[in-house]
Amino acid sequence: MHVIETEEAARRLARAIASDLSLYNEDKILTGIQNDNLYDILEEEIEEGRELFRSRVVPELFEKNFYERAIIDLLIKSKGHIKCKLW
């Protein structure tokens, strides 16, 4: 399998993985945001995605936290309309 070496491709992969997490775990995400325990509820899924991302990009790109940023953008920021303790 091809290893990603460009920042743009690494960002796209991170967003694709986070998008899949969002698509397949909507109920868990809503519950996690409402109860302020999103990372606990999705720990296994997030870690699986992180390992997939790590396996597909060069180490220098993994260290730039593109995956973590994508998680925040697609799983948290996009749910800003949900009533919760955080905001």
PDB file of N, CA, C and O in Angstrom:
ATOM      1  N   MET A   1       0.839  -1.177   0.000  1.00  0.00           N
ATOM      2  CA  MET A   1       0.000   0.000   0.000  1.00  0.00           C
ATOM      3  C   MET A   1       0.887   1.244   0.000  1.00  0.00           C
ATOM      4  O   MET A   1       1.930   1.265   0.653  1.00  0.00           O
ATOM      5  N   HIS A   2       0.492   2.234  -0.699  1.00  0.00           N
ATOM      6  CA  HIS A   2       1.183   3.505  -0.851  1.00  0.00           C
ATOM      7  C   HIS A   2       1.205   4.278   0.475  1.00  0.00           C
ATOM      8  O   HIS A   2       0.178   4.391   1.146  1.00  0.00           O
ATOM      9  N   VAL A   3       2.361   4.801   0.845  1.00  0.00           N
ATOM     10  CA  VAL A   3       2.495   5.629   2.051  1.00  0.00           C
ATOM     11  C   VAL A   3       2.420   7.092   1.633  1.00  0.00           C
ATOM     12  O   VAL A   3       3.104   7.523   0.705  1.00  0.00           O
ATOM     13  N   ILE A   4       1.594   7.833   2.320  1.00  0.00           N
ATOM     14  CA  ILE A   4       1.359   9.240   1.998  1.00  0.00           C
ATOM     15  C   ILE A   4       2.516  10.089   2.497  1.00  0.00           C
ATOM     16  O   ILE A   4       2.981   9.943   3.627  1.00  0.00           O
ATOM     17  N   GLU A   5       2.971  10.990   1.612  1.00  0.00           N
ATOM     18  CA  GLU A   5       4.126  11.818   1.940  1.00  0.00           C
ATOM     19  C   GLU A   5       3.852  13.311   1.852  1.00  0.00           C
ATOM     20  O   GLU A   5       4.747  14.113   2.116  1.00  0.00           O
ATOM     21  N   THR A   6       2.630  13.704   1.485  1.00  0.00           N
ATOM     22  CA  THR A   6       2.326  15.133   1.374  1.00  0.00           C
ATOM     23  C   THR A   6       1.303  15.539   2.441  1.00  0.00           C
ATOM     24  O   THR A   6       0.435  14.755   2.825  1.00  0.00           O
ATOM     25  N   GLU A   7       1.431  16.775   2.901  1.00  0.00           N
ATOM     26  CA  GLU A   7       0.511  17.267   3.931  1.00  0.00           C
ATOM     27  C   GLU A   7      -0.929  17.269   3.451  1.00  0.00           C
ATOM     28  O   GLU A   7      -1.830  16.887   4.198  1.00  0.00           O
ATOM     29  N   GLU A   8      -1.160  17.689   2.225  1.00  0.00           N
ATOM     30  CA  GLU A   8      -2.516  17.759   1.700  1.00  0.00           C
ATOM     31  C   GLU A   8      -3.171  16.381   1.676  1.00  0.00           C
ATOM     32  O   GLU A   8      -4.323  16.233   2.082  1.00  0.00           O
ATOM     33  N   ALA A   9      -2.450  15.390   1.209  1.00  0.00           N
ATOM     34  CA  ALA A   9      -2.999  14.029   1.171  1.00  0.00           C
ATOM     35  C   ALA A   9      -3.220  13.485   2.587  1.00  0.00           C
ATOM     36  O   ALA A   9      -4.192  12.770   2.833  1.00  0.00           O
ATOM     37  N   ALA A  10      -2.326  13.822   3.511  1.00  0.00           N
ATOM     38  CA  ALA A  10      -2.481  13.388   4.900  1.00  0.00           C
ATOM     39  C   ALA A  10      -3.714  14.030   5.528  1.00  0.00           C
ATOM     40  O   ALA A  10      -4.448  13.370   6.264  1.00  0.00           O
ATOM     41  N   ARG A  11      -3.946  15.292   5.248  1.00  0.00           N
ATOM     42  CA  ARG A  11      -5.156  15.976   5.753  1.00  0.00           C
ATOM     43  C   ARG A  11      -6.409  15.314   5.199  1.00  0.00           C
ATOM     44  O   ARG A  11      -7.366  15.072   5.934  1.00  0.00           O
ATOM     45  N   ARG A  12      -6.403  15.021   3.903  1.00  0.00           N
ATOM     46  CA  ARG A  12      -7.571  14.376   3.282  1.00  0.00           C
ATOM     47  C   ARG A  12      -7.840  13.009   3.913  1.00  0.00           C
ATOM     48  O   ARG A  12      -8.987  12.670   4.205  1.00  0.00           O
ATOM     49  N   LEU A  13      -6.791  12.236   4.120  1.00  0.00           N
ATOM     50  CA  LEU A  13      -6.970  10.925   4.746  1.00  0.00           C
ATOM     51  C   LEU A  13      -7.517  11.070   6.161  1.00  0.00           C
ATOM     52  O   LEU A  13      -8.441  10.350   6.539  1.00  0.00           O
ATOM     53  N   ALA A  14      -6.968  11.980   6.939  1.00  0.00           N
ATOM     54  CA  ALA A  14      -7.436  12.195   8.314  1.00  0.00           C
ATOM     55  C   ALA A  14      -8.908  12.572   8.325  1.00  0.00           C
ATOM     56  O   ALA A  14      -9.674  12.066   9.145  1.00  0.00           O
ATOM     57  N   ARG A  15      -9.304  13.448   7.429  1.00  0.00           N
ATOM     58  CA  ARG A  15     -10.704  13.874   7.355  1.00  0.00           C
ATOM     59  C   ARG A  15     -11.606  12.737   6.893  1.00  0.00           C
ATOM     60  O   ARG A  15     -12.739  12.618   7.360  1.00  0.00           O
ATOM     61  N   ALA A  16     -11.121  11.909   5.992  1.00  0.00           N
ATOM     62  CA  ALA A  16     -11.916  10.768   5.523  1.00  0.00           C
ATOM     63  C   ALA A  16     -12.152   9.773   6.659  1.00  0.00           C
ATOM     64  O   ALA A  16     -13.258   9.257   6.820  1.00  0.00           O
ATOM     65  N   ILE A  17     -11.123   9.511   7.432  1.00  0.00           N
ATOM     66  CA  ILE A  17     -11.261   8.592   8.563  1.00  0.00           C
ATOM     67  C   ILE A  17     -12.221   9.172   9.598  1.00  0.00           C
ATOM     68  O   ILE A  17     -13.106   8.470  10.089  1.00  0.00           O
ATOM     69  N   ALA A  18     -12.050  10.444   9.929  1.00  0.00           N
ATOM     70  CA  ALA A  18     -12.937  11.092  10.905  1.00  0.00           C
ATOM     71  C   ALA A  18     -14.368  11.149  10.383  1.00  0.00           C
ATOM     72  O   ALA A  18     -15.316  10.993  11.152  1.00  0.00           O
ATOM     73  N   SER A  19     -14.526  11.369   9.097  1.00  0.00           N
ATOM     74  CA  SER A  19     -15.858  11.401   8.493  1.00  0.00           C
ATOM     75  C   SER A  19     -16.547  10.042   8.619  1.00  0.00           C
ATOM     76  O   SER A  19     -17.740   9.969   8.913  1.00  0.00           O
ATOM     77  N   ASP A  20     -15.794   8.978   8.398  1.00  0.00           N
ATOM     78  CA  ASP A  20     -16.349   7.634   8.578  1.00  0.00           C
ATOM     79  C   ASP A  20     -16.753   7.403  10.032  1.00  0.00           C
ATOM     80  O   ASP A  20     -17.807   6.826  10.302  1.00  0.00           O
ATOM     81  N   LEU A  21     -15.924   7.848  10.957  1.00  0.00           N
ATOM     82  CA  LEU A  21     -16.277   7.727  12.373  1.00  0.00           C
ATOM     83  C   LEU A  21     -17.592   8.445  12.662  1.00  0.00           C
ATOM     84  O   LEU A  21     -18.454   7.922  13.369  1.00  0.00           O
ATOM     85  N   SER A  22     -17.736   9.634  12.115  1.00  0.00           N
ATOM     86  CA  SER A  22     -18.945  10.416  12.312  1.00  0.00           C
ATOM     87  C   SER A  22     -20.156   9.723  11.696  1.00  0.00           C
ATOM     88  O   SER A  22     -21.222   9.658  12.308  1.00  0.00           O
ATOM     89  N   LEU A  23     -19.989   9.217  10.509  1.00  0.00           N
ATOM     90  CA  LEU A  23     -21.085   8.574   9.790  1.00  0.00           C
ATOM     91  C   LEU A  23     -21.587   7.327  10.506  1.00  0.00           C
ATOM     92  O   LEU A  23     -22.796   7.124  10.618  1.00  0.00           O
ATOM     93  N   TYR A  24     -20.689   6.505  10.984  1.00  0.00           N
ATOM     94  CA  TYR A  24     -21.065   5.216  11.555  1.00  0.00           C
ATOM     95  C   TYR A  24     -21.299   5.235  13.063  1.00  0.00           C
ATOM     96  O   TYR A  24     -21.700   4.221  13.635  1.00  0.00           O
ATOM     97  N   ASN A  25     -21.057   6.358  13.710  1.00  0.00           N
ATOM     98  CA  ASN A  25     -21.195   6.431  15.173  1.00  0.00           C
ATOM     99  C   ASN A  25     -21.984   7.649  15.631  1.00  0.00           C
ATOM    100  O   ASN A  25     -21.722   8.184  16.708  1.00  0.00           O
ATOM    101  N   GLU A  26     -22.921   8.084  14.850  1.00  0.00           N
ATOM    102  CA  GLU A  26     -23.674   9.310  15.151  1.00  0.00           C
ATOM    103  C   GLU A  26     -24.297   9.287  16.547  1.00  0.00           C
ATOM    104  O   GLU A  26     -24.172  10.259  17.293  1.00  0.00           O
ATOM    105  N   ASP A  27     -24.960   8.197  16.905  1.00  0.00           N
ATOM    106  CA  ASP A  27     -25.612   8.135  18.223  1.00  0.00           C
ATOM    107  C   ASP A  27     -24.601   8.224  19.362  1.00  0.00           C
ATOM    108  O   ASP A  27     -24.840   8.919  20.349  1.00  0.00           O
ATOM    109  N   LYS A  28     -23.480   7.529  19.233  1.00  0.00           N
ATOM    110  CA  LYS A  28     -22.445   7.586  20.265  1.00  0.00           C
ATOM    111  C   LYS A  28     -21.867   8.999  20.377  1.00  0.00           C
ATOM    112  O   LYS A  28     -21.586   9.477  21.476  1.00  0.00           O
ATOM    113  N   ILE A  29     -21.696   9.651  19.241  1.00  0.00           N
ATOM    114  CA  ILE A  29     -21.140  11.009  19.245  1.00  0.00           C
ATOM    115  C   ILE A  29     -22.085  11.965  19.958  1.00  0.00           C
ATOM    116  O   ILE A  29     -21.657  12.757  20.798  1.00  0.00           O
ATOM    117  N   LEU A  30     -23.365  11.892  19.623  1.00  0.00           N
ATOM    118  CA  LEU A  30     -24.343  12.768  20.274  1.00  0.00           C
ATOM    119  C   LEU A  30     -24.370  12.539  21.779  1.00  0.00           C
ATOM    120  O   LEU A  30     -24.371  13.494  22.556  1.00  0.00           O
ATOM    121  N   THR A  31     -24.391  11.283  22.189  1.00  0.00           N
ATOM    122  CA  THR A  31     -24.386  10.955  23.617  1.00  0.00           C
ATOM    123  C   THR A  31     -23.100  11.444  24.272  1.00  0.00           C
ATOM    124  O   THR A  31     -23.137  12.022  25.358  1.00  0.00           O
ATOM    125  N   GLY A  32     -21.967  11.215  23.620  1.00  0.00           N
ATOM    126  CA  GLY A  32     -20.679  11.623  24.172  1.00  0.00           C
ATOM    127  C   GLY A  32     -20.558  13.125  24.345  1.00  0.00           C
ATOM    128  O   GLY A  32     -19.992  13.599  25.331  1.00  0.00           O
ATOM    129  N   ILE A  33     -21.087  13.872  23.389  1.00  0.00           N
ATOM    130  CA  ILE A  33     -21.044  15.341  23.503  1.00  0.00           C
ATOM    131  C   ILE A  33     -21.981  15.808  24.609  1.00  0.00           C
ATOM    132  O   ILE A  33     -21.610  16.655  25.421  1.00  0.00           O
ATOM    133  N   GLN A  34     -23.177  15.267  24.645  1.00  0.00           N
ATOM    134  CA  GLN A  34     -24.139  15.673  25.664  1.00  0.00           C
ATOM    135  C   GLN A  34     -23.653  15.359  27.073  1.00  0.00           C
ATOM    136  O   GLN A  34     -23.923  16.115  28.007  1.00  0.00           O
ATOM    137  N   ASN A  35     -22.942  14.253  27.229  1.00  0.00           N
ATOM    138  CA  ASN A  35     -22.479  13.834  28.554  1.00  0.00           C
ATOM    139  C   ASN A  35     -21.019  14.178  28.827  1.00  0.00           C
ATOM    140  O   ASN A  35     -20.466  13.797  29.859  1.00  0.00           O
ATOM    141  N   ASP A  36     -20.403  14.896  27.903  1.00  0.00           N
ATOM    142  CA  ASP A  36     -19.006  15.320  28.038  1.00  0.00           C
ATOM    143  C   ASP A  36     -18.057  14.136  28.267  1.00  0.00           C
ATOM    144  O   ASP A  36     -17.153  14.201  29.100  1.00  0.00           O
ATOM    145  N   ASN A  37     -18.282  13.052  27.508  1.00  0.00           N
ATOM    146  CA  ASN A  37     -17.391  11.902  27.597  1.00  0.00           C
ATOM    147  C   ASN A  37     -17.176  11.259  26.219  1.00  0.00           C
ATOM    148  O   ASN A  37     -17.068  10.040  26.093  1.00  0.00           O
ATOM    149  N   LEU A  38     -17.121  12.098  25.217  1.00  0.00           N
ATOM    150  CA  LEU A  38     -16.986  11.626  23.838  1.00  0.00           C
ATOM    151  C   LEU A  38     -15.773  10.721  23.654  1.00  0.00           C
ATOM    152  O   LEU A  38     -15.882   9.652  23.053  1.00  0.00           O
ATOM    153  N   TYR A  39     -14.634  11.137  24.161  1.00  0.00           N
ATOM    154  CA  TYR A  39     -13.416  10.350  23.964  1.00  0.00           C
ATOM    155  C   TYR A  39     -13.476   9.011  24.707  1.00  0.00           C
ATOM    156  O   TYR A  39     -12.857   8.039  24.275  1.00  0.00           O
ATOM    157  N   ASP A  40     -14.197   8.952  25.791  1.00  0.00           N
ATOM    158  CA  ASP A  40     -14.364   7.676  26.493  1.00  0.00           C
ATOM    159  C   ASP A  40     -15.271   6.742  25.698  1.00  0.00           C
ATOM    160  O   ASP A  40     -14.961   5.563  25.527  1.00  0.00           O
ATOM    161  N   ILE A  41     -16.374   7.265  25.220  1.00  0.00           N
ATOM    162  CA  ILE A  41     -17.337   6.454  24.477  1.00  0.00           C
ATOM    163  C   ILE A  41     -16.752   5.940  23.165  1.00  0.00           C
ATOM    164  O   ILE A  41     -17.007   4.799  22.780  1.00  0.00           O
ATOM    165  N   LEU A  42     -15.982   6.757  22.486  1.00  0.00           N
ATOM    166  CA  LEU A  42     -15.425   6.385  21.179  1.00  0.00           C
ATOM    167  C   LEU A  42     -13.947   6.007  21.234  1.00  0.00           C
ATOM    168  O   LEU A  42     -13.269   6.005  20.207  1.00  0.00           O
ATOM    169  N   GLU A  43     -13.456   5.695  22.402  1.00  0.00           N
ATOM    170  CA  GLU A  43     -12.022   5.422  22.554  1.00  0.00           C
ATOM    171  C   GLU A  43     -11.527   4.368  21.561  1.00  0.00           C
ATOM    172  O   GLU A  43     -10.515   4.580  20.893  1.00  0.00           O
ATOM    173  N   GLU A  44     -12.212   3.265  21.459  1.00  0.00           N
ATOM    174  CA  GLU A  44     -11.775   2.180  20.580  1.00  0.00           C
ATOM    175  C   GLU A  44     -11.801   2.600  19.110  1.00  0.00           C
ATOM    176  O   GLU A  44     -10.850   2.341  18.372  1.00  0.00           O
ATOM    177  N   GLU A  45     -12.884   3.244  18.689  1.00  0.00           N
ATOM    178  CA  GLU A  45     -13.016   3.669  17.302  1.00  0.00           C
ATOM    179  C   GLU A  45     -11.994   4.733  16.928  1.00  0.00           C
ATOM    180  O   GLU A  45     -11.408   4.684  15.846  1.00  0.00           O
ATOM    181  N   ILE A  46     -11.779   5.695  17.821  1.00  0.00           N
ATOM    182  CA  ILE A  46     -10.805   6.755  17.565  1.00  0.00           C
ATOM    183  C   ILE A  46      -9.400   6.175  17.476  1.00  0.00           C
ATOM    184  O   ILE A  46      -8.622   6.561  16.603  1.00  0.00           O
ATOM    185  N   GLU A  47      -9.075   5.261  18.364  1.00  0.00           N
ATOM    186  CA  GLU A  47      -7.744   4.653  18.346  1.00  0.00           C
ATOM    187  C   GLU A  47      -7.548   3.807  17.084  1.00  0.00           C
ATOM    188  O   GLU A  47      -6.467   3.815  16.496  1.00  0.00           O
ATOM    189  N   GLU A  48      -8.566   3.095  16.677  1.00  0.00           N
ATOM    190  CA  GLU A  48      -8.474   2.306  15.441  1.00  0.00           C
ATOM    191  C   GLU A  48      -8.211   3.221  14.244  1.00  0.00           C
ATOM    192  O   GLU A  48      -7.387   2.909  13.385  1.00  0.00           O
ATOM    193  N   GLY A  49      -8.915   4.343  14.195  1.00  0.00           N
ATOM    194  CA  GLY A  49      -8.693   5.323  13.134  1.00  0.00           C
ATOM    195  C   GLY A  49      -7.300   5.919  13.187  1.00  0.00           C
ATOM    196  O   GLY A  49      -6.663   6.116  12.152  1.00  0.00           O
ATOM    197  N   ARG A  50      -6.824   6.206  14.392  1.00  0.00           N
ATOM    198  CA  ARG A  50      -5.477   6.763  14.564  1.00  0.00           C
ATOM    199  C   ARG A  50      -4.420   5.785  14.046  1.00  0.00           C
ATOM    200  O   ARG A  50      -3.471   6.193  13.375  1.00  0.00           O
ATOM    201  N   GLU A  51      -4.583   4.509  14.353  1.00  0.00           N
ATOM    202  CA  GLU A  51      -3.616   3.505  13.896  1.00  0.00           C
ATOM    203  C   GLU A  51      -3.672   3.340  12.375  1.00  0.00           C
ATOM    204  O   GLU A  51      -2.638   3.141  11.736  1.00  0.00           O
ATOM    205  N   LEU A  52      -4.851   3.421  11.803  1.00  0.00           N
ATOM    206  CA  LEU A  52      -4.967   3.377  10.342  1.00  0.00           C
ATOM    207  C   LEU A  52      -4.235   4.568   9.730  1.00  0.00           C
ATOM    208  O   LEU A  52      -3.473   4.413   8.776  1.00  0.00           O
ATOM    209  N   PHE A  53      -4.471   5.757  10.282  1.00  0.00           N
ATOM    210  CA  PHE A  53      -3.798   6.961   9.793  1.00  0.00           C
ATOM    211  C   PHE A  53      -2.285   6.816   9.918  1.00  0.00           C
ATOM    212  O   PHE A  53      -1.550   7.115   8.977  1.00  0.00           O
ATOM    213  N   ARG A  54      -1.818   6.357  11.081  1.00  0.00           N
ATOM    214  CA  ARG A  54      -0.385   6.180  11.323  1.00  0.00           C
ATOM    215  C   ARG A  54       0.222   5.230  10.289  1.00  0.00           C
ATOM    216  O   ARG A  54       1.339   5.453   9.822  1.00  0.00           O
ATOM    217  N   SER A  55      -0.500   4.186   9.936  1.00  0.00           N
ATOM    218  CA  SER A  55       0.029   3.183   9.009  1.00  0.00           C
ATOM    219  C   SER A  55       0.090   3.675   7.565  1.00  0.00           C
ATOM    220  O   SER A  55       0.785   3.092   6.733  1.00  0.00           O
ATOM    221  N   ARG A  56      -0.639   4.750   7.272  1.00  0.00           N
ATOM    222  CA  ARG A  56      -0.732   5.228   5.884  1.00  0.00           C
ATOM    223  C   ARG A  56       0.090   6.459   5.583  1.00  0.00           C
ATOM    224  O   ARG A  56       0.210   6.843   4.419  1.00  0.00           O
ATOM    225  N   VAL A  57       0.674   7.104   6.616  1.00  0.00           N
ATOM    226  CA  VAL A  57       1.453   8.323   6.385  1.00  0.00           C
ATOM    227  C   VAL A  57       2.873   8.158   6.922  1.00  0.00           C
ATOM    228  O   VAL A  57       3.128   7.329   7.795  1.00  0.00           O
ATOM    229  N   VAL A  58       3.793   8.965   6.384  1.00  0.00           N
ATOM    230  CA  VAL A  58       5.158   8.942   6.904  1.00  0.00           C
ATOM    231  C   VAL A  58       5.144   9.504   8.328  1.00  0.00           C
ATOM    232  O   VAL A  58       4.286  10.323   8.655  1.00  0.00           O
ATOM    233  N   PRO A  59       6.082   9.076   9.176  1.00  0.00           N
ATOM    234  CA  PRO A  59       6.086   9.511  10.583  1.00  0.00           C
ATOM    235  C   PRO A  59       6.068  11.026  10.773  1.00  0.00           C
ATOM    236  O   PRO A  59       5.439  11.519  11.709  1.00  0.00           O
ATOM    237  N   GLU A  60       6.732  11.755   9.919  1.00  0.00           N
ATOM    238  CA  GLU A  60       6.776  13.221  10.061  1.00  0.00           C
ATOM    239  C   GLU A  60       5.375  13.826   9.936  1.00  0.00           C
ATOM    240  O   GLU A  60       5.070  14.815  10.603  1.00  0.00           O
ATOM    241  N   LEU A  61       4.532  13.251   9.101  1.00  0.00           N
ATOM    242  CA  LEU A  61       3.177  13.769   8.945  1.00  0.00           C
ATOM    243  C   LEU A  61       2.273  13.326  10.088  1.00  0.00           C
ATOM    244  O   LEU A  61       1.377  14.068  10.490  1.00  0.00           O
ATOM    245  N   PHE A  62       2.493  12.145  10.607  1.00  0.00           N
ATOM    246  CA  PHE A  62       1.698  11.693  11.747  1.00  0.00           C
ATOM    247  C   PHE A  62       1.891  12.632  12.934  1.00  0.00           C
ATOM    248  O   PHE A  62       0.940  12.926  13.660  1.00  0.00           O
ATOM    249  N   GLU A  63       3.095  13.093  13.126  1.00  0.00           N
ATOM    250  CA  GLU A  63       3.421  13.973  14.253  1.00  0.00           C
ATOM    251  C   GLU A  63       2.784  15.355  14.148  1.00  0.00           C
ATOM    252  O   GLU A  63       2.803  16.110  15.121  1.00  0.00           O
ATOM    253  N   LYS A  64       2.224  15.702  12.999  1.00  0.00           N
ATOM    254  CA  LYS A  64       1.613  17.027  12.822  1.00  0.00           C
ATOM    255  C   LYS A  64       0.160  17.076  13.299  1.00  0.00           C
ATOM    256  O   LYS A  64      -0.496  18.108  13.162  1.00  0.00           O
ATOM    257  N   ASN A  65      -0.347  15.985  13.851  1.00  0.00           N
ATOM    258  CA  ASN A  65      -1.676  15.937  14.476  1.00  0.00           C
ATOM    259  C   ASN A  65      -2.840  16.208  13.525  1.00  0.00           C
ATOM    260  O   ASN A  65      -3.872  16.724  13.955  1.00  0.00           O
ATOM    261  N   PHE A  66      -2.700  15.879  12.270  1.00  0.00           N
ATOM    262  CA  PHE A  66      -3.805  16.058  11.328  1.00  0.00           C
ATOM    263  C   PHE A  66      -5.022  15.232  11.732  1.00  0.00           C
ATOM    264  O   PHE A  66      -6.159  15.679  11.578  1.00  0.00           O
ATOM    265  N   TYR A  67      -4.786  14.044  12.243  1.00  0.00           N
ATOM    266  CA  TYR A  67      -5.898  13.181  12.635  1.00  0.00           C
ATOM    267  C   TYR A  67      -6.655  13.788  13.814  1.00  0.00           C
ATOM    268  O   TYR A  67      -7.885  13.837  13.795  1.00  0.00           O
ATOM    269  N   GLU A  68      -5.950  14.243  14.820  1.00  0.00           N
ATOM    270  CA  GLU A  68      -6.617  14.841  15.977  1.00  0.00           C
ATOM    271  C   GLU A  68      -7.413  16.084  15.587  1.00  0.00           C
ATOM    272  O   GLU A  68      -8.507  16.314  16.103  1.00  0.00           O
ATOM    273  N   ARG A  69      -6.863  16.879  14.680  1.00  0.00           N
ATOM    274  CA  ARG A  69      -7.580  18.067  14.202  1.00  0.00           C
ATOM    275  C   ARG A  69      -8.847  17.672  13.464  1.00  0.00           C
ATOM    276  O   ARG A  69      -9.883  18.318  13.619  1.00  0.00           O
ATOM    277  N   ALA A  70      -8.774  16.627  12.670  1.00  0.00           N
ATOM    278  CA  ALA A  70      -9.947  16.164  11.926  1.00  0.00           C
ATOM    279  C   ALA A  70     -11.020  15.652  12.886  1.00  0.00           C
ATOM    280  O   ALA A  70     -12.210  15.877  12.663  1.00  0.00           O
ATOM    281  N   ILE A  71     -10.611  14.975  13.937  1.00  0.00           N
ATOM    282  CA  ILE A  71     -11.563  14.500  14.946  1.00  0.00           C
ATOM    283  C   ILE A  71     -12.299  15.685  15.557  1.00  0.00           C
ATOM    284  O   ILE A  71     -13.522  15.657  15.697  1.00  0.00           O
ATOM    285  N   ILE A  72     -11.568  16.704  15.914  1.00  0.00           N
ATOM    286  CA  ILE A  72     -12.182  17.891  16.521  1.00  0.00           C
ATOM    287  C   ILE A  72     -13.117  18.572  15.526  1.00  0.00           C
ATOM    288  O   ILE A  72     -14.245  18.918  15.875  1.00  0.00           O
ATOM    289  N   ASP A  73     -12.659  18.766  14.299  1.00  0.00           N
ATOM    290  CA  ASP A  73     -13.482  19.445  13.292  1.00  0.00           C
ATOM    291  C   ASP A  73     -14.751  18.677  12.958  1.00  0.00           C
ATOM    292  O   ASP A  73     -15.831  19.266  12.895  1.00  0.00           O
ATOM    293  N   LEU A  74     -14.638  17.376  12.744  1.00  0.00           N
ATOM    294  CA  LEU A  74     -15.768  16.610  12.223  1.00  0.00           C
ATOM    295  C   LEU A  74     -16.632  15.963  13.294  1.00  0.00           C
ATOM    296  O   LEU A  74     -17.816  15.722  13.059  1.00  0.00           O
ATOM    297  N   LEU A  75     -16.079  15.678  14.446  1.00  0.00           N
ATOM    298  CA  LEU A  75     -16.882  15.037  15.485  1.00  0.00           C
ATOM    299  C   LEU A  75     -17.348  16.014  16.554  1.00  0.00           C
ATOM    300  O   LEU A  75     -18.363  15.773  17.207  1.00  0.00           O
ATOM    301  N   ILE A  76     -16.627  17.108  16.740  1.00  0.00           N
ATOM    302  CA  ILE A  76     -16.991  18.033  17.812  1.00  0.00           C
ATOM    303  C   ILE A  76     -17.513  19.361  17.273  1.00  0.00           C
ATOM    304  O   ILE A  76     -18.647  19.737  17.568  1.00  0.00           O
ATOM    305  N   LYS A  77     -16.711  20.076  16.492  1.00  0.00           N
ATOM    306  CA  LYS A  77     -17.133  21.386  15.987  1.00  0.00           C
ATOM    307  C   LYS A  77     -18.424  21.303  15.182  1.00  0.00           C
ATOM    308  O   LYS A  77     -19.281  22.181  15.280  1.00  0.00           O
ATOM    309  N   SER A  78     -18.559  20.255  14.393  1.00  0.00           N
ATOM    310  CA  SER A  78     -19.753  20.138  13.548  1.00  0.00           C
ATOM    311  C   SER A  78     -21.013  19.887  14.371  1.00  0.00           C
ATOM    312  O   SER A  78     -22.124  19.993  13.852  1.00  0.00           O
ATOM    313  N   LYS A  79     -20.846  19.558  15.640  1.00  0.00           N
ATOM    314  CA  LYS A  79     -21.994  19.295  16.514  1.00  0.00           C
ATOM    315  C   LYS A  79     -22.214  20.439  17.501  1.00  0.00           C
ATOM    316  O   LYS A  79     -22.799  20.234  18.564  1.00  0.00           O
ATOM    317  N   GLY A  80     -21.761  21.617  17.166  1.00  0.00           N
ATOM    318  CA  GLY A  80     -21.886  22.774  18.051  1.00  0.00           C
ATOM    319  C   GLY A  80     -23.308  23.147  18.398  1.00  0.00           C
ATOM    320  O   GLY A  80     -23.541  23.869  19.367  1.00  0.00           O
ATOM    321  N   HIS A  81     -24.256  22.669  17.625  1.00  0.00           N
ATOM    322  CA  HIS A  81     -25.667  22.976  17.866  1.00  0.00           C
ATOM    323  C   HIS A  81     -26.283  22.096  18.962  1.00  0.00           C
ATOM    324  O   HIS A  81     -27.406  22.349  19.398  1.00  0.00           O
ATOM    325  N   ILE A  82     -25.567  21.080  19.402  1.00  0.00           N
ATOM    326  CA  ILE A  82     -26.083  20.161  20.409  1.00  0.00           C
ATOM    327  C   ILE A  82     -25.915  20.762  21.795  1.00  0.00           C
ATOM    328  O   ILE A  82     -24.844  21.262  22.139  1.00  0.00           O
ATOM    329  N   LYS A  83     -26.959  20.712  22.573  1.00  0.00           N
ATOM    330  CA  LYS A  83     -26.904  21.233  23.925  1.00  0.00           C
ATOM    331  C   LYS A  83     -26.032  20.328  24.787  1.00  0.00           C
ATOM    332  O   LYS A  83     -26.242  19.117  24.849  1.00  0.00           O
ATOM    333  N   CYS A  84     -25.042  20.941  25.456  1.00  0.00           N
ATOM    334  CA  CYS A  84     -24.151  20.164  26.304  1.00  0.00           C
ATOM    335  C   CYS A  84     -23.523  21.051  27.373  1.00  0.00           C
ATOM    336  O   CYS A  84     -23.727  22.265  27.392  1.00  0.00           O
ATOM    337  N   LYS A  85     -22.762  20.429  28.255  1.00  0.00           N
ATOM    338  CA  LYS A  85     -22.098  21.137  29.348  1.00  0.00           C
ATOM    339  C   LYS A  85     -20.928  22.005  28.868  1.00  0.00           C
ATOM    340  O   LYS A  85     -20.551  22.972  29.530  1.00  0.00           O
ATOM    341  N   LEU A  86     -20.364  21.653  27.720  1.00  0.00           N
ATOM    342  CA  LEU A  86     -19.170  22.364  27.232  1.00  0.00           C
ATOM    343  C   LEU A  86     -19.453  23.756  26.715  1.00  0.00           C
ATOM    344  O   LEU A  86     -18.605  24.640  26.839  1.00  0.00           O
ATOM    345  N   TRP A  87     -20.625  23.977  26.136  1.00  0.00           N
ATOM    346  CA  TRP A  87     -20.940  25.285  25.582  1.00  0.00           C
ATOM    347  C   TRP A  87     -22.373  25.659  25.805  1.00  0.00           C
ATOM    348  O   TRP A  87     -22.801  26.738  25.395  1.00  0.00           O
TER     349      TRP A  87
END
